[in-house]
């Protein structure tokens, strides 16, 4: 189906934009948004292939991806807020130097 090819191409583009955002941005909030784009691109690809194959496993995997991404964001934002509360700035290099 042509529809699936276009949707998977769109998912690849979204995943690429997310990867570039994670690699080149130093702000943790931007990095989390970019990683969310990557999670959503993977879910979109699963749903497109599930539609082509008339199988529900793609929708189940998309649901698992959404639940995992929500848990990741909850924990990640808690860490970011805690670091900002103590240091009053957000820099990924500074966060990576935290010890103990």
N, C-alpha and C positions, 0 to 999 in steps of 0.2 A: 504494500500500500504506500502511496506517495505521502499520505498524511503522516505516517509513522516516521518516514525519513526526515520530513521537515521538523517534526517535534523533537526528534533525537538531535538534529543539527542545532536547534534552538537550545536544547539542554547542554550541548557541548559548548556553545558560545557562552551561556550563562556560567557554566563551570569554569571556563577559561577566564572570564572576567573576575570571578571569585578568587581563582588562584593568583591572578595578578594582584588583586587587592590584598591578599594575605602576604604575598612575597614583598611587596614594595611599600606598604604603608607601615608606619611606626606607631600609630594610635591603636590601642587595644580595642576600642569601640568599633572602629572601622574594620579591624581584622575580624571581629566577631560578626559584623554584618556580611563581610565577604565570605566567611565560612558558612554562614546561613545560606548564602546564594549557592554555594557548592552543594550543601545538603539538599536544597530544593531542586537543583538541577538533576541530581541523582534520582530523586523521587519522581521527577517528571519523566525521565528516561524509563524507569520501572513501569510507570503507568502507561506510557506509550506502547511499550512492548507487551504489556498485559492486554491492552486493547487489541493489538494485532493477533495475539495468540488465543484470545478469548479465554483468559485464565485469570483467576482472582489473586494469584500469588503476588503479582505486581502491586495491586492495591494494598495488600497486607504489608508488603515491604515498604511502601510509601508511608503507611501509618506508623510502622516501626521507626522509620527515618524521622518523621515529624516528632515522635515522642522522644527519641534520643536527642534531637536538636534542641527541643524545649528544655530538657534536663541540662544539656551542655550550656545553654544560654543562662539558665538560672544560676548555676554554680559559677560560671565565668563572670557574670555581672556582679555577683556577691563579692568575688575576689577583686574586681576592678573598683567597686565602691569602697571596699576596705583599704585598698592601696591609696586611692585618692584621698580618703579621709585622713590617712596618716602622713602622706607626702605632699598633698595638694598639687600634684601634677601627674599626668599620665604619659609615661614613656616606656615602651616595651623593653628597651635596654635596661632601664632602671628596675623594672619588674623582674627581669631575668637574673639580676644580681641579688635578689632577696635571699637571705639565708636564715634558717632557724625561725 
